[in-house]
Amino acid sequence: MQKVDLEVIYRQNLEPSIIEYLASRNNISQRKAMDIYYKSRLSEQIQAGQYGIENMDYKYLAEDLIDNEPELFAD
């Protein structure tokens, strides 16, 4: 498999991986985690390809979202 192929696969799985991690880390439903993710600045940055953020580790990105946008987790 070529490096380019692996990068494409990683990007395709990035958002689902972040959502799954948010759900398990915060003991919330997948739907709630999805709502949080898609309301976040992180989602916008990944979609726009800003700062090469789409190549970063999903756990790091999820933890960054938790730390920097705690208002999204308030019920």
PQR file of N, CA, C, O and H, with PARSE charges and radii, in Angstrom:
ATOM      1  N   MET A   1       0.848  -1.175   0.000 -0.4000 1.5000
ATOM      2  CA  MET A   1       0.000   0.000   0.000 -0.0000 2.0000
ATOM      3  C   MET A   1       0.895   1.239   0.000  0.5500 1.7000
ATOM      4  O   MET A   1       1.912   1.283   0.691 -0.5500 1.4000
ATOM      5  N   GLN A   2       0.520   2.197  -0.749 -0.4000 1.5000
ATOM      6  CA  GLN A   2       1.296   3.423  -0.866 -0.0000 2.0000
ATOM      7  C   GLN A   2       0.986   4.372   0.287  0.5500 1.7000
ATOM      8  O   GLN A   2      -0.078   4.292   0.900 -0.5500 1.4000
ATOM      9  H   GLN A   2      -0.307   2.162  -1.310  0.4000 1.0000
ATOM     10  N   LYS A   3       1.926   5.269   0.574 -0.4000 1.5000
ATOM     11  CA  LYS A   3       1.746   6.249   1.645 -0.0000 2.0000
ATOM     12  C   LYS A   3       0.514   7.107   1.404  0.5500 1.7000
ATOM     13  O   LYS A   3      -0.228   7.410   2.339 -0.5500 1.4000
ATOM     14  H   LYS A   3       2.791   5.333   0.076  0.4000 1.0000
ATOM     15  N   VAL A   4       0.294   7.496   0.163 -0.4000 1.5000
ATOM     16  CA  VAL A   4      -0.862   8.326  -0.178 -0.0000 2.0000
ATOM     17  C   VAL A   4      -2.149   7.590   0.164  0.5500 1.7000
ATOM     18  O   VAL A   4      -3.088   8.196   0.680 -0.5500 1.4000
ATOM     19  H   VAL A   4       0.896   7.250  -0.596  0.4000 1.0000
ATOM     20  N   ASP A   5      -2.206   6.278  -0.119 -0.4000 1.5000
ATOM     21  CA  ASP A   5      -3.393   5.483   0.194 -0.0000 2.0000
ATOM     22  C   ASP A   5      -3.659   5.464   1.692  0.5500 1.7000
ATOM     23  O   ASP A   5      -4.808   5.583   2.118 -0.5500 1.4000
ATOM     24  H   ASP A   5      -1.443   5.785  -0.538  0.4000 1.0000
ATOM     25  N   LEU A   6      -2.619   5.319   2.488 -0.4000 1.5000
ATOM     26  CA  LEU A   6      -2.763   5.288   3.932 -0.0000 2.0000
ATOM     27  C   LEU A   6      -3.260   6.623   4.467  0.5500 1.7000
ATOM     28  O   LEU A   6      -4.074   6.658   5.389 -0.5500 1.4000
ATOM     29  H   LEU A   6      -1.686   5.222   2.142  0.4000 1.0000
ATOM     30  N   GLU A   7      -2.783   7.707   3.904 -0.4000 1.5000
ATOM     31  CA  GLU A   7      -3.236   9.036   4.319 -0.0000 2.0000
ATOM     32  C   GLU A   7      -4.715   9.234   4.022  0.5500 1.7000
ATOM     33  O   GLU A   7      -5.439   9.812   4.833 -0.5500 1.4000
ATOM     34  H   GLU A   7      -2.121   7.679   3.154  0.4000 1.0000
ATOM     35  N   VAL A   8      -5.162   8.765   2.880 -0.4000 1.5000
ATOM     36  CA  VAL A   8      -6.578   8.880   2.516 -0.0000 2.0000
ATOM     37  C   VAL A   8      -7.426   8.062   3.479  0.5500 1.7000
ATOM     38  O   VAL A   8      -8.465   8.536   3.941 -0.5500 1.4000
ATOM     39  H   VAL A   8      -4.574   8.296   2.222  0.4000 1.0000
ATOM     40  N   ILE A   9      -7.007   6.858   3.786 -0.4000 1.5000
ATOM     41  CA  ILE A   9      -7.737   6.001   4.729 -0.0000 2.0000
ATOM     42  C   ILE A   9      -7.782   6.647   6.106  0.5500 1.7000
ATOM     43  O   ILE A   9      -8.823   6.636   6.763 -0.5500 1.4000
ATOM     44  H   ILE A   9      -6.163   6.474   3.411  0.4000 1.0000
ATOM     45  N   TYR A  10      -6.663   7.209   6.548 -0.4000 1.5000
ATOM     46  CA  TYR A  10      -6.626   7.863   7.854 -0.0000 2.0000
ATOM     47  C   TYR A  10      -7.613   9.025   7.899  0.5500 1.7000
ATOM     48  O   TYR A  10      -8.357   9.161   8.870 -0.5500 1.4000
ATOM     49  H   TYR A  10      -5.817   7.219   6.014  0.4000 1.0000
ATOM     50  N   ARG A  11      -7.629   9.849   6.881 -0.4000 1.5000
ATOM     51  CA  ARG A  11      -8.537  11.005   6.849 -0.0000 2.0000
ATOM     52  C   ARG A  11      -9.997  10.572   6.835  0.5500 1.7000
ATOM     53  O   ARG A  11     -10.842  11.211   7.461 -0.5500 1.4000
ATOM     54  H   ARG A  11      -7.024   9.738   6.092  0.4000 1.0000
ATOM     55  N   GLN A  12     -10.298   9.476   6.116 -0.4000 1.5000
ATOM     56  CA  GLN A  12     -11.670   8.982   6.065 -0.0000 2.0000
ATOM     57  C   GLN A  12     -12.136   8.507   7.438  0.5500 1.7000
ATOM     58  O   GLN A  12     -13.318   8.615   7.765 -0.5500 1.4000
ATOM     59  H   GLN A  12      -9.611   8.957   5.607  0.4000 1.0000
ATOM     60  N   ASN A  13     -11.228   7.990   8.229 -0.4000 1.5000
ATOM     61  CA  ASN A  13     -11.580   7.451   9.542 -0.0000 2.0000
ATOM     62  C   ASN A  13     -11.393   8.454  10.672  0.5500 1.7000
ATOM     63  O   ASN A  13     -11.742   8.153  11.814 -0.5500 1.4000
ATOM     64  H   ASN A  13     -10.268   7.902   7.964  0.4000 1.0000
ATOM     65  N   LEU A  14     -10.859   9.625  10.394 -0.4000 1.5000
ATOM     66  CA  LEU A  14     -10.540  10.588  11.436 -0.0000 2.0000
ATOM     67  C   LEU A  14     -11.778  11.053  12.196  0.5500 1.7000
ATOM     68  O   LEU A  14     -11.812  10.961  13.423 -0.5500 1.4000
ATOM     69  H   LEU A  14     -10.575   9.869   9.467  0.4000 1.0000
ATOM     70  N   GLU A  15     -12.787  11.545  11.500 -0.4000 1.5000
ATOM     71  CA  GLU A  15     -13.972  12.051  12.179 -0.0000 2.0000
ATOM     72  C   GLU A  15     -14.704  10.956  12.956  0.5500 1.7000
ATOM     73  O   GLU A  15     -15.053  11.181  14.115 -0.5500 1.4000
ATOM     74  H   GLU A  15     -12.760  11.620  10.503  0.4000 1.0000
ATOM     75  N   PRO A  16     -14.952   9.782  12.369 -0.5600 1.5000
ATOM     76  CA  PRO A  16     -15.587   8.717  13.156  0.2800 2.0000
ATOM     77  C   PRO A  16     -14.756   8.307  14.373  0.5500 1.7000
ATOM     78  O   PRO A  16     -15.317   7.978  15.418 -0.5500 1.4000
ATOM     79  N   SER A  17     -13.449   8.323  14.251 -0.4000 1.5000
ATOM     80  CA  SER A  17     -12.584   7.974  15.382 -0.0000 2.0000
ATOM     81  C   SER A  17     -12.683   9.004  16.494  0.5500 1.7000
ATOM     82  O   SER A  17     -12.732   8.643  17.670 -0.5500 1.4000
ATOM     83  H   SER A  17     -12.994   8.590  13.401  0.4000 1.0000
ATOM     84  N   ILE A  18     -12.714  10.276  16.140 -0.4000 1.5000
ATOM     85  CA  ILE A  18     -12.851  11.339  17.133 -0.0000 2.0000
ATOM     86  C   ILE A  18     -14.197  11.212  17.846  0.5500 1.7000
ATOM     87  O   ILE A  18     -14.258  11.308  19.071 -0.5500 1.4000
ATOM     88  H   ILE A  18     -12.674  10.570  15.185  0.4000 1.0000
ATOM     89  N   ILE A  19     -15.262  10.999  17.096 -0.4000 1.5000
ATOM     90  CA  ILE A  19     -16.601  10.883  17.667 -0.0000 2.0000
ATOM     91  C   ILE A  19     -16.686   9.686  18.605  0.5500 1.7000
ATOM     92  O   ILE A  19     -17.228   9.793  19.705 -0.5500 1.4000
ATOM     93  H   ILE A  19     -15.212  10.920  16.101  0.4000 1.0000
ATOM     94  N   GLU A  20     -16.162   8.569  18.181 -0.4000 1.5000
ATOM     95  CA  GLU A  20     -16.174   7.369  19.029 -0.0000 2.0000
ATOM     96  C   GLU A  20     -15.378   7.593  20.310  0.5500 1.7000
ATOM     97  O   GLU A  20     -15.802   7.182  21.390 -0.5500 1.4000
ATOM     98  H   GLU A  20     -15.722   8.482  17.288  0.4000 1.0000
ATOM     99  N   TYR A  21     -14.234   8.238  20.188 -0.4000 1.5000
ATOM    100  CA  TYR A  21     -13.406   8.528  21.359 -0.0000 2.0000
ATOM    101  C   TYR A  21     -14.128   9.478  22.309  0.5500 1.7000
ATOM    102  O   TYR A  21     -14.115   9.261  23.521 -0.5500 1.4000
ATOM    103  H   TYR A  21     -13.890   8.571  19.310  0.4000 1.0000
ATOM    104  N   LEU A  22     -14.753  10.520  21.784 -0.4000 1.5000
ATOM    105  CA  LEU A  22     -15.502  11.457  22.628 -0.0000 2.0000
ATOM    106  C   LEU A  22     -16.607  10.737  23.394  0.5500 1.7000
ATOM    107  O   LEU A  22     -16.813  10.987  24.581 -0.5500 1.4000
ATOM    108  H   LEU A  22     -14.763  10.696  20.800  0.4000 1.0000
ATOM    109  N   ALA A  23     -17.311   9.848  22.712 -0.4000 1.5000
ATOM    110  CA  ALA A  23     -18.407   9.114  23.347 -0.0000 2.0000
ATOM    111  C   ALA A  23     -17.896   8.236  24.477  0.5500 1.7000
ATOM    112  O   ALA A  23     -18.451   8.248  25.576 -0.5500 1.4000
ATOM    113  H   ALA A  23     -17.144   9.645  21.747  0.4000 1.0000
ATOM    114  N   SER A  24     -16.846   7.480  24.215 -0.4000 1.5000
ATOM    115  CA  SER A  24     -16.347   6.569  25.254 -0.0000 2.0000
ATOM    116  C   SER A  24     -15.647   7.331  26.375  0.5500 1.7000
ATOM    117  O   SER A  24     -15.797   6.971  27.542 -0.5500 1.4000
ATOM    118  H   SER A  24     -16.395   7.470  23.322  0.4000 1.0000
ATOM    119  N   ARG A  25     -14.904   8.351  26.056 -0.4000 1.5000
ATOM    120  CA  ARG A  25     -14.155   9.124  27.055 -0.0000 2.0000
ATOM    121  C   ARG A  25     -15.072   9.880  28.007  0.5500 1.7000
ATOM    122  O   ARG A  25     -14.749  10.042  29.184 -0.5500 1.4000
ATOM    123  H   ARG A  25     -14.782   8.644  25.108  0.4000 1.0000
ATOM    124  N   ASN A  26     -16.218  10.347  27.502 -0.4000 1.5000
ATOM    125  CA  ASN A  26     -17.131  11.167  28.298 -0.0000 2.0000
ATOM    126  C   ASN A  26     -18.403  10.424  28.707  0.5500 1.7000
ATOM    127  O   ASN A  26     -19.312  11.002  29.302 -0.5500 1.4000
ATOM    128  H   ASN A  26     -16.480  10.217  26.546  0.4000 1.0000
ATOM    129  N   ASN A  27     -18.448   9.129  28.375 -0.4000 1.5000
ATOM    130  CA  ASN A  27     -19.595   8.296  28.727 -0.0000 2.0000
ATOM    131  C   ASN A  27     -20.908   8.924  28.244  0.5500 1.7000
ATOM    132  O   ASN A  27     -21.859   9.094  29.006 -0.5500 1.4000
ATOM    133  H   ASN A  27     -17.709   8.660  27.892  0.4000 1.0000
ATOM    134  N   ILE A  28     -20.922   9.260  26.951 -0.4000 1.5000
ATOM    135  CA  ILE A  28     -22.100   9.840  26.321 -0.0000 2.0000
ATOM    136  C   ILE A  28     -22.441   9.013  25.091  0.5500 1.7000
ATOM    137  O   ILE A  28     -21.634   8.198  24.643 -0.5500 1.4000
ATOM    138  H   ILE A  28     -20.149   9.122  26.332  0.4000 1.0000
ATOM    139  N   SER A  29     -23.625   9.219  24.549 -0.4000 1.5000
ATOM    140  CA  SER A  29     -24.038   8.469  23.359 -0.0000 2.0000
ATOM    141  C   SER A  29     -23.253   8.931  22.128  0.5500 1.7000
ATOM    142  O   SER A  29     -22.687  10.024  22.095 -0.5500 1.4000
ATOM    143  H   SER A  29     -24.280   9.881  24.913  0.4000 1.0000
ATOM    144  N   GLN A  30     -23.242   8.071  21.135 -0.4000 1.5000
ATOM    145  CA  GLN A  30     -22.590   8.420  19.868 -0.0000 2.0000
ATOM    146  C   GLN A  30     -23.263   9.647  19.254  0.5500 1.7000
ATOM    147  O   GLN A  30     -22.589  10.514  18.697 -0.5500 1.4000
ATOM    148  H   GLN A  30     -23.702   7.184  21.162  0.4000 1.0000
ATOM    149  N   ARG A  31     -24.580   9.720  19.355 -0.4000 1.5000
ATOM    150  CA  ARG A  31     -25.323  10.858  18.800 -0.0000 2.0000
ATOM    151  C   ARG A  31     -24.908  12.162  19.470  0.5500 1.7000
ATOM    152  O   ARG A  31     -24.676  13.163  18.792 -0.5500 1.4000
ATOM    153  H   ARG A  31     -25.128   9.016  19.808  0.4000 1.0000
ATOM    154  N   LYS A  32     -24.812  12.156  20.802 -0.4000 1.5000
ATOM    155  CA  LYS A  32     -24.390  13.359  21.542 -0.0000 2.0000
ATOM    156  C   LYS A  32     -22.961  13.730  21.148  0.5500 1.7000
ATOM    157  O   LYS A  32     -22.657  14.903  20.934 -0.5500 1.4000
ATOM    158  H   LYS A  32     -25.000  11.343  21.353  0.4000 1.0000
ATOM    159  N   ALA A  33     -22.093  12.732  21.055 -0.4000 1.5000
ATOM    160  CA  ALA A  33     -20.704  12.986  20.655 -0.0000 2.0000
ATOM    161  C   ALA A  33     -20.636  13.565  19.247  0.5500 1.7000
ATOM    162  O   ALA A  33     -19.820  14.445  18.971 -0.5500 1.4000
ATOM    163  H   ALA A  33     -22.341  11.779  21.229  0.4000 1.0000
ATOM    164  N   MET A  34     -21.489  13.072  18.364 -0.4000 1.5000
ATOM    165  CA  MET A  34     -21.523  13.580  16.992 -0.0000 2.0000
ATOM    166  C   MET A  34     -21.995  15.030  16.980  0.5500 1.7000
ATOM    167  O   MET A  34     -21.422  15.864  16.279 -0.5500 1.4000
ATOM    168  H   MET A  34     -22.151  12.357  18.588  0.4000 1.0000
ATOM    169  N   ASP A  35     -23.029  15.332  17.748 -0.4000 1.5000
ATOM    170  CA  ASP A  35     -23.517  16.708  17.835 -0.0000 2.0000
ATOM    171  C   ASP A  35     -22.427  17.645  18.352  0.5500 1.7000
ATOM    172  O   ASP A  35     -22.228  18.734  17.814 -0.5500 1.4000
ATOM    173  H   ASP A  35     -23.494  14.655  18.317  0.4000 1.0000
ATOM    174  N   ILE A  36     -21.731  17.219  19.388 -0.4000 1.5000
ATOM    175  CA  ILE A  36     -20.644  18.022  19.954 -0.0000 2.0000
ATOM    176  C   ILE A  36     -19.558  18.253  18.918  0.5500 1.7000
ATOM    177  O   ILE A  36     -19.108  19.381  18.713 -0.5500 1.4000
ATOM    178  H   ILE A  36     -21.893  16.334  19.826  0.4000 1.0000
ATOM    179  N   TYR A  37     -19.142  17.175  18.265 -0.4000 1.5000
ATOM    180  CA  TYR A  37     -18.060  17.287  17.290 -0.0000 2.0000
ATOM    181  C   TYR A  37     -18.431  18.257  16.161  0.5500 1.7000
ATOM    182  O   TYR A  37     -17.643  19.137  15.816 -0.5500 1.4000
ATOM    183  H   TYR A  37     -19.507  16.259  18.431  0.4000 1.0000
ATOM    184  N   TYR A  38     -19.621  18.097  15.593 -0.4000 1.5000
ATOM    185  CA  TYR A  38     -19.982  18.921  14.442 -0.0000 2.0000
ATOM    186  C   TYR A  38     -20.298  20.368  14.808  0.5500 1.7000
ATOM    187  O   TYR A  38     -20.396  21.209  13.915 -0.5500 1.4000
ATOM    188  H   TYR A  38     -20.261  17.382  15.873  0.4000 1.0000
ATOM    189  N   LYS A  39     -20.461  20.685  16.087 -0.4000 1.5000
ATOM    190  CA  LYS A  39     -20.624  22.072  16.535 -0.0000 2.0000
ATOM    191  C   LYS A  39     -19.281  22.717  16.883  0.5500 1.7000
ATOM    192  O   LYS A  39     -19.221  23.916  17.155 -0.5500 1.4000
ATOM    193  H   LYS A  39     -20.381  20.003  16.814  0.4000 1.0000
ATOM    194  N   SER A  40     -18.222  21.939  16.875 -0.4000 1.5000
ATOM    195  CA  SER A  40     -16.915  22.420  17.334 -0.0000 2.0000
ATOM    196  C   SER A  40     -16.119  23.128  16.233  0.5500 1.7000
ATOM    197  O   SER A  40     -16.355  22.943  15.038 -0.5500 1.4000
ATOM    198  H   SER A  40     -18.271  20.965  16.653  0.4000 1.0000
ATOM    199  N   ARG A  41     -15.175  23.939  16.688 -0.4000 1.5000
ATOM    200  CA  ARG A  41     -14.225  24.561  15.762 -0.0000 2.0000
ATOM    201  C   ARG A  41     -13.335  23.499  15.120  0.5500 1.7000
ATOM    202  O   ARG A  41     -12.901  23.649  13.978 -0.5500 1.4000
ATOM    203  H   ARG A  41     -14.984  24.089  17.658  0.4000 1.0000
ATOM    204  N   LEU A  42     -13.070  22.430  15.861 -0.4000 1.5000
ATOM    205  CA  LEU A  42     -12.231  21.346  15.346 -0.0000 2.0000
ATOM    206  C   LEU A  42     -12.811  20.786  14.051  0.5500 1.7000
ATOM    207  O   LEU A  42     -12.082  20.564  13.085 -0.5500 1.4000
ATOM    208  H   LEU A  42     -13.423  22.308  16.789  0.4000 1.0000
ATOM    209  N   SER A  43     -14.111  20.559  14.034 -0.4000 1.5000
ATOM    210  CA  SER A  43     -14.775  20.040  12.839 -0.0000 2.0000
ATOM    211  C   SER A  43     -14.559  20.979  11.652  0.5500 1.7000
ATOM    212  O   SER A  43     -14.249  20.541  10.544 -0.5500 1.4000
ATOM    213  H   SER A  43     -14.703  20.739  14.820  0.4000 1.0000
ATOM    214  N   GLU A  44     -14.727  22.261  11.902 -0.4000 1.5000
ATOM    215  CA  GLU A  44     -14.531  23.250  10.840 -0.0000 2.0000
ATOM    216  C   GLU A  44     -13.091  23.239  10.329  0.5500 1.7000
ATOM    217  O   GLU A  44     -12.852  23.323   9.125 -0.5500 1.4000
ATOM    218  H   GLU A  44     -14.980  22.617  12.802  0.4000 1.0000
ATOM    219  N   GLN A  45     -12.146  23.136  11.244 -0.4000 1.5000
ATOM    220  CA  GLN A  45     -10.732  23.140  10.870 -0.0000 2.0000
ATOM    221  C   GLN A  45     -10.370  21.899  10.062  0.5500 1.7000
ATOM    222  O   GLN A  45      -9.610  21.985   9.097 -0.5500 1.4000
ATOM    223  H   GLN A  45     -12.340  23.068  12.222  0.4000 1.0000
ATOM    224  N   ILE A  46     -10.909  20.746  10.451 -0.4000 1.5000
ATOM    225  CA  ILE A  46     -10.620  19.517   9.712 -0.0000 2.0000
ATOM    226  C   ILE A  46     -11.223  19.595   8.313  0.5500 1.7000
ATOM    227  O   ILE A  46     -10.565  19.253   7.331 -0.5500 1.4000
ATOM    228  H   ILE A  46     -11.526  20.676  11.234  0.4000 1.0000
ATOM    229  N   GLN A  47     -12.472  20.045   8.222 -0.4000 1.5000
ATOM    230  CA  GLN A  47     -13.123  20.163   6.915 -0.0000 2.0000
ATOM    231  C   GLN A  47     -12.375  21.130   5.995  0.5500 1.7000
ATOM    232  O   GLN A  47     -12.282  20.901   4.789 -0.5500 1.4000
ATOM    233  H   GLN A  47     -13.007  20.323   9.020  0.4000 1.0000
ATOM    234  N   ALA A  48     -11.846  22.204   6.568 -0.4000 1.5000
ATOM    235  CA  ALA A  48     -11.123  23.203   5.772 -0.0000 2.0000
ATOM    236  C   ALA A  48      -9.672  22.799   5.507  0.5500 1.7000
ATOM    237  O   ALA A  48      -8.998  23.402   4.672 -0.5500 1.4000
ATOM    238  H   ALA A  48     -11.922  22.390   7.548  0.4000 1.0000
ATOM    239  N   GLY A  49      -9.202  21.785   6.214 -0.4000 1.5000
ATOM    240  CA  GLY A  49      -7.812  21.375   6.048 -0.0000 2.0000
ATOM    241  C   GLY A  49      -6.831  22.390   6.600  0.5500 1.7000
ATOM    242  O   GLY A  49      -5.709  22.514   6.109 -0.5500 1.4000
ATOM    243  H   GLY A  49      -9.750  21.294   6.892  0.4000 1.0000
ATOM    244  N   GLN A  50      -7.262  23.124   7.632 -0.4000 1.5000
ATOM    245  CA  GLN A  50      -6.418  24.165   8.204 -0.0000 2.0000
ATOM    246  C   GLN A  50      -5.277  23.577   9.022  0.5500 1.7000
ATOM    247  O   GLN A  50      -5.465  22.632   9.788 -0.5500 1.4000
ATOM    248  H   GLN A  50      -8.174  23.023   8.031  0.4000 1.0000
ATOM    249  N   TYR A  51      -4.121  24.139   8.850 -0.4000 1.5000
ATOM    250  CA  TYR A  51      -2.941  23.844   9.669 -0.0000 2.0000
ATOM    251  C   TYR A  51      -2.475  22.395   9.584  0.5500 1.7000
ATOM    252  O   TYR A  51      -1.698  21.959  10.433 -0.5500 1.4000
ATOM    253  H   TYR A  51      -3.969  24.907   8.228  0.4000 1.0000
ATOM    254  N   GLY A  52      -2.917  21.648   8.603 -0.4000 1.5000
ATOM    255  CA  GLY A  52      -2.541  20.235   8.510 -0.0000 2.0000
ATOM    256  C   GLY A  52      -3.121  19.404   9.638  0.5500 1.7000
ATOM    257  O   GLY A  52      -2.640  18.310   9.931 -0.5500 1.4000
ATOM    258  H   GLY A  52      -3.549  22.002   7.913  0.4000 1.0000
ATOM    259  N   ILE A  53      -4.159  19.932  10.269 -0.4000 1.5000
ATOM    260  CA  ILE A  53      -4.755  19.312  11.446 -0.0000 2.0000
ATOM    261  C   ILE A  53      -5.330  17.931  11.134  0.5500 1.7000
ATOM    262  O   ILE A  53      -5.413  17.078  12.018 -0.5500 1.4000
ATOM    263  H   ILE A  53      -4.550  20.821  10.032  0.4000 1.0000
ATOM    264  N   GLU A  54      -5.721  17.713   9.901 -0.4000 1.5000
ATOM    265  CA  GLU A  54      -6.310  16.427   9.525 -0.0000 2.0000
ATOM    266  C   GLU A  54      -5.302  15.280   9.566  0.5500 1.7000
ATOM    267  O   GLU A  54      -5.675  14.115   9.429 -0.5500 1.4000
ATOM    268  H   GLU A  54      -5.654  18.406   9.183  0.4000 1.0000
ATOM    269  N   ASN A  55      -4.033  15.612   9.754 -0.4000 1.5000
ATOM    270  CA  ASN A  55      -2.999  14.582   9.835 -0.0000 2.0000
ATOM    271  C   ASN A  55      -2.587  14.259  11.271  0.5500 1.7000
ATOM    272  O   ASN A  55      -1.704  13.431  11.497 -0.5500 1.4000
ATOM    273  H   ASN A  55      -3.730  16.558   9.866  0.4000 1.0000
ATOM    274  N   MET A  56      -3.222  14.910  12.231 -0.4000 1.5000
ATOM    275  CA  MET A  56      -2.859  14.704  13.632 -0.0000 2.0000
ATOM    276  C   MET A  56      -3.616  13.510  14.213  0.5500 1.7000
ATOM    277  O   MET A  56      -4.610  13.050  13.652 -0.5500 1.4000
ATOM    278  H   MET A  56      -3.939  15.583  12.048  0.4000 1.0000
ATOM    279  N   ASP A  57      -3.125  13.024  15.346 -0.4000 1.5000
ATOM    280  CA  ASP A  57      -3.720  11.881  16.023 -0.0000 2.0000
ATOM    281  C   ASP A  57      -5.116  12.221  16.543  0.5500 1.7000
ATOM    282  O   ASP A  57      -5.320  13.275  17.146 -0.5500 1.4000
ATOM    283  H   ASP A  57      -2.317  13.397  15.803  0.4000 1.0000
ATOM    284  N   TYR A  58      -6.062  11.336  16.308 -0.4000 1.5000
ATOM    285  CA  TYR A  58      -7.452  11.612  16.693 -0.0000 2.0000
ATOM    286  C   TYR A  58      -7.624  11.778  18.197  0.5500 1.7000
ATOM    287  O   TYR A  58      -8.459  12.572  18.630 -0.5500 1.4000
ATOM    288  H   TYR A  58      -5.896  10.480  15.818  0.4000 1.0000
ATOM    289  N   LYS A  59      -6.862  11.057  18.996 -0.4000 1.5000
ATOM    290  CA  LYS A  59      -6.981  11.191  20.453 -0.0000 2.0000
ATOM    291  C   LYS A  59      -6.505  12.566  20.901  0.5500 1.7000
ATOM    292  O   LYS A  59      -7.129  13.194  21.756 -0.5500 1.4000
ATOM    293  H   LYS A  59      -6.183  10.412  18.644  0.4000 1.0000
ATOM    294  N   TYR A  60      -5.422  13.027  20.337 -0.4000 1.5000
ATOM    295  CA  TYR A  60      -4.926  14.364  20.656 -0.0000 2.0000
ATOM    296  C   TYR A  60      -5.968  15.411  20.283  0.5500 1.7000
ATOM    297  O   TYR A  60      -6.240  16.326  21.060 -0.5500 1.4000
ATOM    298  H   TYR A  60      -4.914  12.518  19.642  0.4000 1.0000
ATOM    299  N   LEU A  61      -6.550  15.279  19.100 -0.4000 1.5000
ATOM    300  CA  LEU A  61      -7.548  16.238  18.640 -0.0000 2.0000
ATOM    301  C   LEU A  61      -8.793  16.213  19.528  0.5500 1.7000
ATOM    302  O   LEU A  61      -9.345  17.264  19.855 -0.5500 1.4000
ATOM    303  H   LEU A  61      -6.329  14.536  18.468  0.4000 1.0000
ATOM    304  N   ALA A  62      -9.231  15.022  19.916 -0.4000 1.5000
ATOM    305  CA  ALA A  62     -10.409  14.907  20.789 -0.0000 2.0000
ATOM    306  C   ALA A  62     -10.130  15.516  22.156  0.5500 1.7000
ATOM    307  O   ALA A  62     -10.975  16.228  22.699 -0.5500 1.4000
ATOM    308  H   ALA A  62      -8.783  14.169  19.650  0.4000 1.0000
ATOM    309  N   GLU A  63      -8.963  15.249  22.715 -0.4000 1.5000
ATOM    310  CA  GLU A  63      -8.607  15.824  24.013 -0.0000 2.0000
ATOM    311  C   GLU A  63      -8.522  17.344  23.923  0.5500 1.7000
ATOM    312  O   GLU A  63      -8.916  18.048  24.853 -0.5500 1.4000
ATOM    313  H   GLU A  63      -8.276  14.671  22.274  0.4000 1.0000
ATOM    314  N   ASP A  64      -8.012  17.841  22.817 -0.4000 1.5000
ATOM    315  CA  ASP A  64      -7.937  19.280  22.603 -0.0000 2.0000
ATOM    316  C   ASP A  64      -9.344  19.885  22.554  0.5500 1.7000
ATOM    317  O   ASP A  64      -9.582  20.951  23.121 -0.5500 1.4000
ATOM    318  H   ASP A  64      -7.691  17.269  22.062  0.4000 1.0000
ATOM    319  N   LEU A  65     -10.257  19.218  21.889 -0.4000 1.5000
ATOM    320  CA  LEU A  65     -11.642  19.683  21.839 -0.0000 2.0000
ATOM    321  C   LEU A  65     -12.239  19.707  23.244  0.5500 1.7000
ATOM    322  O   LEU A  65     -12.892  20.682  23.618 -0.5500 1.4000
ATOM    323  H   LEU A  65     -10.063  18.351  21.429  0.4000 1.0000
ATOM    324  N   ILE A  66     -12.027  18.657  24.022 -0.4000 1.5000
ATOM    325  CA  ILE A  66     -12.548  18.584  25.387 -0.0000 2.0000
ATOM    326  C   ILE A  66     -11.996  19.716  26.238  0.5500 1.7000
ATOM    327  O   ILE A  66     -12.735  20.355  26.987 -0.5500 1.4000
ATOM    328  H   ILE A  66     -11.496  17.865  23.718  0.4000 1.0000
ATOM    329  N   ASP A  67     -10.700  19.964  26.124 -0.4000 1.5000
ATOM    330  CA  ASP A  67     -10.053  21.000  26.936 -0.0000 2.0000
ATOM    331  C   ASP A  67     -10.439  22.423  26.523  0.5500 1.7000
ATOM    332  O   ASP A  67     -10.607  23.296  27.375 -0.5500 1.4000
ATOM    333  H   ASP A  67     -10.099  19.446  25.516  0.4000 1.0000
ATOM    334  N   ASN A  68     -10.579  22.651  25.224 -0.4000 1.5000
ATOM    335  CA  ASN A  68     -10.759  24.009  24.725 -0.0000 2.0000
ATOM    336  C   ASN A  68     -12.196  24.421  24.425  0.5500 1.7000
ATOM    337  O   ASN A  68     -12.469  25.601  24.205 -0.5500 1.4000
ATOM    338  H   ASN A  68     -10.442  21.942  24.532  0.4000 1.0000
ATOM    339  N   GLU A  69     -13.113  23.462  24.415 -0.4000 1.5000
ATOM    340  CA  GLU A  69     -14.510  23.800  24.161 -0.0000 2.0000
ATOM    341  C   GLU A  69     -15.433  23.070  25.148  0.5500 1.7000
ATOM    342  O   GLU A  69     -16.351  22.363  24.731 -0.5500 1.4000
ATOM    343  H   GLU A  69     -12.891  22.503  24.594  0.4000 1.0000
ATOM    344  N   PRO A  70     -15.192  23.241  26.450 -0.5600 1.5000
ATOM    345  CA  PRO A  70     -15.998  22.513  27.438  0.2800 2.0000
ATOM    346  C   PRO A  70     -17.468  22.908  27.428  0.5500 1.7000
ATOM    347  O   PRO A  70     -18.319  22.136  27.869 -0.5500 1.4000
ATOM    348  N   GLU A  71     -17.774  24.096  26.931 -0.4000 1.5000
ATOM    349  CA  GLU A  71     -19.180  24.527  26.867 -0.0000 2.0000
ATOM    350  C   GLU A  71     -20.037  23.621  25.991  0.5500 1.7000
ATOM    351  O   GLU A  71     -21.252  23.550  26.173 -0.5500 1.4000
ATOM    352  H   GLU A  71     -17.083  24.723  26.572  0.4000 1.0000
ATOM    353  N   LEU A  72     -19.407  22.925  25.035 -0.4000 1.5000
ATOM    354  CA  LEU A  72     -20.157  22.022  24.168 -0.0000 2.0000
ATOM    355  C   LEU A  72     -20.634  20.775  24.903  0.5500 1.7000
ATOM    356  O   LEU A  72     -21.553  20.094  24.448 -0.5500 1.4000
ATOM    357  H   LEU A  72     -18.420  22.983  24.887  0.4000 1.0000
ATOM    358  N   PHE A  73     -20.010  20.475  26.039 -0.4000 1.5000
ATOM    359  CA  PHE A  73     -20.337  19.268  26.791 -0.0000 2.0000
ATOM    360  C   PHE A  73     -21.377  19.525  27.875  0.5500 1.7000
ATOM    361  O   PHE A  73     -21.852  18.585  28.513 -0.5500 1.4000
ATOM    362  H   PHE A  73     -19.263  21.028  26.409  0.4000 1.0000
ATOM    363  N   ALA A  74     -21.731  20.776  28.087 -0.4000 1.5000
ATOM    364  CA  ALA A  74     -22.741  21.117  29.093 -0.0000 2.0000
ATOM    365  C   ALA A  74     -24.118  20.720  28.597  0.5500 1.7000
ATOM    366  O   ALA A  74     -24.441  20.925  27.427 -0.5500 1.4000
ATOM    367  H   ALA A  74     -21.345  21.539  27.568  0.4000 1.0000
ATOM    368  N   ASP A  75     -24.909  20.169  29.453 -0.4000 1.5000
ATOM    369  CA  ASP A  75     -26.268  19.755  29.045 -0.0000 2.0000
ATOM    370  C   ASP A  75     -27.226  20.862  29.099  0.5500 1.7000
ATOM    371  O   ASP A  75     -28.402  20.677  28.788 -0.5500 1.4000
ATOM    372  H   ASP A  75     -24.647  20.003  30.404  0.4000 1.0000
TER
END
